[in-house]
C-alpha cells in the first residue's frame, strides 16, 4: 500500500506536470503563431526594401541572413527573371500578389509577392525553415518553465515532509507506548484532518483501560472468592479422611458434596459473568419471545421448586412478548432470577412471574415471599460477590450482578421492590420495544414488533 507521503507527491507532481504541460503547450502554439507572423513581416520587409529601379549593386550589398534561407527574385514586365539571390532555386513566377504557400521541388515554400513600376518582386522561404526557427524560439520561451519542474518538485517534497512531520511524531509516540500506558495521547501540533484519528485512538485507549480495569477487578474478586471454598473443600476432605466410623464419614461426605456443589455453582457463575461483560461482542440479535423463554425456565426449575414444595407459575395476558435481544442472554437472565427466587423462598412458598405490556415496553416481574432485601442492602445487591446478611442459601453473590450486566447491555431498567403482600422481593425488568444491545452492530439484527395482546 502506498504511503500518504508517496500519494501526495505523486498526485501533486502529476498535477504540476499537467499544468506545466498545458501552459507550455499553449505558450508553444502562441510563440509559433507569433514567430510565423514575425517571419511574414520579415518577408514583406525584404520585398519592400528592394530598390526600384533595380540596382544590382544595391542588391548585393543588402544583408540577408543565410541561415534564414530567403530567396529573392525580381521579374521585369515581360516576366523575365532579372534577379535571383539563389541560382540553385528557380521558383516560377506566381502572379498572385501577397502571401501564398506553394509546393516546389518536393518542398513547401512560403512566398510574398508585390508589384512596383512594372517589376514583380517575389521573396520566398522554405516552410521547413520557418517551422524550425519558430520551434527554436518557442523552446527558448519554454526553458524557464522546464527549469521550474525540479524546483517545484523539491518544494513539494519539503512541504509534504513538513506537513506530515506531526503525524510521524504522533506515530512514534504511539510506538513508544508500553502496553500498560493507556493515558490519552497528546494531540498538540496535529493538523485538523488528523485530530479525529487521535481522538478516536484516545477513546479506544480509554475503553481499553476500562476493560483492563474490569478484568483486573474480576480476576482479583474471583481469586478472593475461590480461595475460601477451595480451602473449605481441602478441610472437609481432611475431615472425611479422619472420620472415626462410617456414620461420621457419611456425614462428612455429605458436607463435602455440598461444598463441591457450592464451588461448582461459583465457578459456573464466574464463567457466566465473564461471558457477559459489557464489552462482549459478536452476539446474534433476533426477535425473542420472552413468554416462551419464561415458560421453559419455569419447566427447568420445577423439580427444584417441587422439592421445596414451592408453587411457581406464570401470569400474563400476552400471547407472545417479542423483544429484540440475544436468546442466550435472556435465558441466563431468567435462570438467575428464578434460581435466586427458588433458593431464598422458604418451603411451601409461592413464586409468581408476570409479563405485561406498558408504554412502549414489556415488563417482567418475579415476585417471591422469601426474606427479601432491606433498603440499605438493595443499593449493593448488584455488586459482585455481595450476599445479603439474611441469606441462608448457598449462593455466590453473582446472580444479580450477571442480571444487571445483561440488563445494562440492552438499555433496560431493573428495580428491586418489596413484596406488597408483606415479605419477599419483587424484581421488575422493563424492556423497550425494538431495543437491542447498545454496543453491538449486528447484521442479523431485525426490528421487533410490539407484542399482540389477547
C-alpha positions in Angstrom: 0.0 0.0 0.0 1.3 3.4 -0.9 2.0 5.8 1.9 0.3 9.2 2.3 3.6 10.9 1.5 4.1 9.0 -1.7 0.5 9.5 -2.8 0.7 13.3 -2.1 4.0 13.5 -4.0 2.6 11.5 -7.0 -0.7 13.5 -7.2 0.9 16.9 -6.6 3.7 16.3 -9.1 1.3 14.9 -11.6 -0.9 17.9 -11.2 2.1 20.3 -11.6 3.4 18.4 -14.6 -0.1 18.5 -16.3 -0.4 22.2 -15.5 3.0 22.9 -16.9 2.3 20.8 -19.9 -0.9 22.7 -20.6 0.8 26.0 -20.0 3.8 25.0 -22.1 1.7 23.7 -24.9 -0.4 26.9 -25.0 2.8 29.0 -24.9 4.4 26.9 -27.6 1.5 27.3 -30.0 1.3 31.0 -29.3 5.0 31.5 -29.9 4.8 29.5 -33.1 2.0 31.8 -34.3 3.8 34.9 -33.3 7.0 33.7 -34.9 5.1 32.9 -38.1 3.7 36.5 -38.1 7.2 37.8 -37.5 8.6 35.8 -40.4 5.8 37.1 -42.6 6.7 40.6 -41.6 10.3 39.9 -42.4 9.4 38.6 -45.9 7.3 41.7 -46.5 10.1 44.0 -45.3 12.6 42.4 -47.6 10.2 42.8 -50.6 9.6 46.4 -49.8 13.3 47.2 -49.4 14.2 46.1 -52.9 15.4 49.3 -54.7 13.3 50.3 -57.7 14.6 50.9 -60.4 16.6 47.7 -59.8 20.2 48.2 -58.8 22.3 45.1 -58.7 25.0 46.7 -56.6 22.4 47.7 -54.0 21.0 44.2 -54.0 24.4 42.7 -53.4 25.0 45.0 -50.5 21.7 44.1 -49.0 22.3 41.9 -46.0 20.2 38.7 -45.9 20.9 36.1 -43.2 21.9 32.9 -45.0 20.5 30.6 -42.3 17.1 32.1 -42.9 17.2 30.7 -46.5 15.4 33.6 -48.1 15.2 33.5 -51.9 14.7 36.9 -53.6 13.6 37.1 -57.2 12.8 40.1 -59.4 10.8 39.8 -62.6 10.5 42.5 -65.3 7.4 43.5 -67.1 8.0 40.8 -69.8 8.1 38.3 -66.9 11.8 37.7 -67.4 13.8 36.9 -64.3 16.1 39.9 -63.7 17.5 38.9 -60.4 17.7 35.7 -58.3 19.5 35.6 -55.0 19.9 31.8 -55.1 20.6 30.3 -58.5 20.0 26.8 -57.1 16.4 27.6 -56.6 14.4 28.6 -59.7 11.0 29.3 -58.4 8.4 30.2 -61.1 6.6 33.5 -61.1 3.4 33.3 -59.2 1.0 36.1 -60.4 -1.0 36.4 -57.2 0.2 39.4 -55.1 0.5 38.9 -51.3 1.3 35.8 -49.3 0.9 32.3 -50.6 2.2 28.8 -49.8 3.2 26.7 -52.8 4.8 23.3 -53.4 8.0 23.3 -55.5 10.6 20.6 -56.0 9.2 18.4 -53.2 9.4 21.2 -50.7 6.8 23.7 -49.4 7.6 27.4 -49.7 6.0 30.5 -48.2 6.1 33.4 -50.7 5.3 37.1 -50.6 4.9 39.0 -53.9 4.5 42.6 -54.7 4.5 44.7 -57.9 6.2 48.1 -58.3 7.0 50.1 -61.5 6.3 47.1 -63.8 8.5 44.9 -61.7 7.4 41.9 -59.7 9.3 41.2 -56.6 9.0 37.7 -55.0 10.5 36.7 -51.7 10.3 33.1 -50.6 11.4 31.0 -47.7 11.0 27.2 -47.1 8.2 26.4 -44.7 10.5 23.8 -43.0 13.0 26.5 -42.1 10.2 28.7 -40.7 8.9 25.9 -38.5 12.4 25.1 -37.2 13.1 28.7 -36.4 9.7 29.0 -34.7 10.3 25.9 -32.7 13.6 27.2 -31.5 12.1 30.4 -30.4 9.2 28.6 -28.6 11.6 26.2 -26.8 13.7 29.1 -25.6 10.5 30.6 -24.2 9.7 27.2 -22.5 13.1 26.9 -20.9 12.2 28.9 -17.7 9.1 26.6 -17.3 11.2 23.5 -17.6 13.7 24.7 -15.0 10.7 25.2 -12.6 9.9 21.4 -12.6 12.8 20.3 -10.4 12.4 23.4 -8.2 8.7 22.7 -7.7 9.3 19.0 -7.1 11.8 19.9 -4.4 9.4 22.4 -2.8 6.6 19.8 -2.9 8.9 17.2 -1.3 9.9 19.6 1.5 6.3 20.9 2.1 4.8 17.4 2.2 7.5 16.3 4.6 7.0 19.2 6.9 3.2 18.8 6.8 3.4 15.1 7.7 6.0 15.6 10.5 3.4 16.0 13.2 1.8 12.7 12.1 5.2 11.0 12.2 5.8 12.4 15.7 2.3 11.1 16.7 3.1 7.7 15.2 6.4 7.5 17.1 4.6 8.5 20.3 2.2 5.5 19.8 5.1 3.1 19.1 6.9 4.1 22.3 3.9 3.4 24.4 4.1 0.3 26.6 1.0 -2.0 26.9 0.4 -0.6 30.4 0.5 3.0 29.3 -3.1 3.8 28.4 -3.2 7.5 29.1 -4.5 9.8 26.3 -2.1 10.8 23.7 -1.2 14.5 23.2 -2.8 15.9 20.1 -0.9 19.2 20.1 0.6 20.2 16.8 -1.6 17.8 14.8 -3.4 19.1 11.7 -7.3 19.3 11.9 -7.5 16.4 9.5 -5.5 14.1 11.8 -7.1 15.2 15.1 -10.2 13.0 14.6 -7.9 9.9 14.3 -6.1 10.9 17.5 -9.5 11.4 19.3 -10.7 8.0 18.1 -7.4 6.4 19.3 -7.7 8.1 22.7 -11.3 6.9 23.0 -10.1 3.4 22.2 -7.4 3.7 24.9 -10.0 4.9 27.4 -12.2 1.9 26.6 -9.3 -0.5 26.8 -8.3 1.0 30.1 -11.8 0.5 31.5 -11.9 -3.1 30.1 -8.5 -3.9 31.6 -9.6 -2.4 35.0 -12.7 -4.5 34.9 -10.7 -7.6 34.1 -8.2 -7.0 36.9 -11.1 -6.4 39.3 -12.8 -9.5 38.1 -9.7 -11.6 38.5 -9.0 -10.2 41.9 -12.6 -10.8 43.1 -12.6 -14.3 41.5 -9.3 -15.2 43.2 -10.6 -14.0 46.5 -13.9 -15.8 46.3 -12.4 -19.1 45.1 -9.8 -19.1 47.8 -12.4 -19.7 50.6 -14.4 -22.6 49.0 -11.2 -24.3 47.9 -9.8 -24.1 51.4 -13.1 -25.4 52.8 -13.0 -28.3 50.4 -9.5 -29.1 51.5 -10.6 -29.0 55.1 -13.7 -31.1 54.5 -11.7 -33.7 52.7 -9.4 -34.0 55.7 -12.4 -34.4 57.9 -13.6 -37.3 55.7 -10.1 -38.9 56.0 -10.1 -38.6 59.8 -13.7 -39.9 60.3 -13.8 -42.3 63.2 -16.6 -44.5 61.8 -18.9 -45.0 58.8 -21.6 -42.7 60.2 -19.2 -39.8 60.7 -17.7 -40.5 57.3 -21.1 -40.3 55.5 -21.9 -37.0 57.3 -18.5 -35.6 56.2 -19.0 -36.8 52.7 -22.4 -35.2 52.5 -21.0 -31.9 53.6 -18.1 -32.4 51.1 -20.7 -32.8 48.3 -22.5 -29.6 49.5 -19.2 -27.7 49.4 -18.4 -29.1 45.9 -21.9 -28.1 44.7 -21.3 -24.6 46.0 -17.8 -24.4 44.4 -19.2 -25.7 41.1 -22.0 -23.1 41.2 -19.5 -20.4 41.9 -17.3 -21.4 39.0 -20.3 -21.6 36.7 -21.4 -18.2 37.8 -17.9 -16.7 37.3 -17.7 -18.1 33.8 -21.2 -16.8 33.0 -20.3 -13.4 34.3 -17.1 -13.3 32.2 -19.0 -14.1 29.1 -21.5 -11.3 29.7 -19.2 -8.4 30.5 -20.5 -5.2 28.8 -17.7 -5.2 26.2 -18.7 -8.6 24.8 -19.3 -8.6 21.0 -20.5 -10.8 18.2 -23.8 -11.9 19.6 -26.7 -12.7 17.4 -29.6 -10.3 17.9 -33.1 -11.5 16.9 -36.7 -11.4 17.9 -37.1 -13.4 21.1 -40.5 -14.4 22.7 -40.0 -13.6 26.4 -43.1 -15.5 27.3 -41.9 -18.7 25.7 -38.5 -18.4 27.3 -40.1 -17.8 30.7 -42.3 -20.9 30.4 -39.2 -23.0 29.5 -37.3 -21.6 32.5 -40.2 -22.5 34.8 -40.2 -26.1 33.5 -36.4 -26.3 34.1 -36.7 -25.1 37.7 -39.9 -27.0 38.5 -38.2 -30.1 40.0 -36.2 -27.8 42.4 -39.3 -25.9 43.3 -41.2 -29.1 43.8 -38.5 -30.4 46.2 -39.2 -27.4 48.4 -43.0 -27.6 47.9 -42.8 -24.1 46.2 -45.6 -23.1 43.9 -44.3 -21.4 40.8 -46.4 -20.0 37.9 -46.7 -17.5 35.1 -49.5 -14.9 34.9 -49.8 -13.0 31.6 -52.5 -11.9 29.2 -49.9 -11.7 26.3 -50.0 -14.5 23.7 -46.3 -13.5 23.0 -43.9 -10.9 24.3 -41.5 -10.2 21.5 -38.3 -8.2 22.2 -35.1 -7.7 20.2 -32.3 -9.5 22.0 -30.0 -12.5 22.2 -31.8 -15.7 23.1 -29.0 -16.9 25.4 -28.8 -13.6 27.3 -32.4 -13.7 28.2 -32.3 -17.4 29.2 -29.4 -16.7 31.6 -31.2 -13.6 33.0 -34.3 -15.7 33.7 -32.4 -18.6 35.1 -30.5 -16.4 37.6 -33.6 -14.5 38.8 -35.7 -17.6 39.1 -32.8 -19.6 40.7 -32.4 -16.8 43.4 -36.2 -16.8 44.0 -36.3 -20.6 44.4 -33.2 -20.7 46.6 -34.3 -18.0 49.0 -38.1 -18.8 49.1 -38.9 -20.9 52.1 -40.5 -24.3 51.9 -44.2 -24.0 50.9 -43.7 -20.5 49.5 -45.0 -19.0 46.2 -43.2 -17.5 43.3 -45.3 -15.6 40.8 -43.9 -14.5 37.4 -45.8 -11.8 35.5 -45.3 -10.4 32.0 -47.3 -7.3 30.9 -47.2 -4.6 28.3 -46.8 -1.0 29.3 -46.0 2.2 27.3 -43.6 1.1 24.6 -42.1 -1.6 26.8 -42.6 -5.1 28.2 -42.3 -5.6 31.9 -41.1 -8.8 33.5 -41.9 -9.2 37.2 -40.7 -12.1 39.5 -42.3 -12.0 43.0 -41.3 -14.3 45.8 -42.2 -14.5 49.5 -38.7 -15.1 50.8 -36.8 -12.9 53.3 -36.5 -10.0 50.8 -33.7 -7.4 50.9 -33.7 -4.3 53.1 -33.4 -0.8 51.7 -29.7 -0.5 52.6 -28.7 -3.7 51.0 -30.7 -3.0 47.8 -28.0 -0.5 46.8 -25.3 -3.2 47.0 -27.4 -6.1 45.7 -26.0 -5.9 42.2 -22.3 -5.8 43.4 -20.2 -8.8 42.6 -19.9 -11.4 45.4 -22.2 -9.5 47.7 -24.6 -11.7 49.7 -27.2 -10.3 51.9 -26.9 -10.9 55.6 -30.3 -12.6 55.8 -29.4 -15.0 53.0 -29.4 -18.6 54.1 -28.8 -20.2 50.7 -25.6 -21.3 49.2 -25.4 -18.5 46.5 -22.2 -17.0 45.2 -23.3 -13.4 45.2 -23.1 -13.2 41.4 -26.6 -13.9 40.2 -27.9 -10.3 40.4 -24.6 -9.0 39.1 -25.0 -11.1 36.0 -28.6 -10.0 35.6 -27.5 -6.3 35.9 -24.8 -6.7 33.3 -27.3 -8.2 30.8 -29.9 -5.5 31.6 -27.4 -2.7 31.0 -26.4 -4.2 27.7 -30.0 -3.8 26.4 -30.5 -0.3 28.0 -33.3 -1.9 30.0 -34.3 -1.0 33.6 -34.3 -3.2 36.7 -35.8 -2.4 40.1 -35.9 -4.3 43.4 -39.0 -3.7 45.4 -40.7 -5.2 48.5 -43.5 -7.6 48.0 -46.8 -5.8 48.7 -48.0 -9.0 50.5 -45.7 -8.2 53.4 -42.5 -10.0 52.9 -40.5 -11.1 49.9 -38.9 -9.4 46.9 -40.2 -8.1 43.5 -37.7 -8.0 40.7 -39.0 -5.8 37.8 -37.3 -5.5 34.5 -38.6 -3.2 31.7 -37.6 -3.9 28.1 -38.3 -1.2 25.5 -39.8 -2.3 22.1 -37.1 -2.7 19.5 -34.3 -2.2 22.0 -31.1 -4.0 21.3 -27.5 -4.2 22.7 -26.1 -0.7 22.8 -22.6 -1.9 21.8 -23.5 -4.4 19.0 -23.7 -3.6 15.3 -25.0 -7.0 14.1 -26.1 -7.6 10.5 -28.5 -10.3 11.8 -30.5 -7.8 13.9 -34.1 -7.2 12.9 -36.8 -5.0 14.1 -39.0 -6.3 16.9 -42.7 -5.7 16.6 -44.8 -4.9 19.6 -46.5 -7.9 21.2 -50.1 -8.6 20.5 -52.5 -8.7 23.4 -55.4 -11.1 23.7 
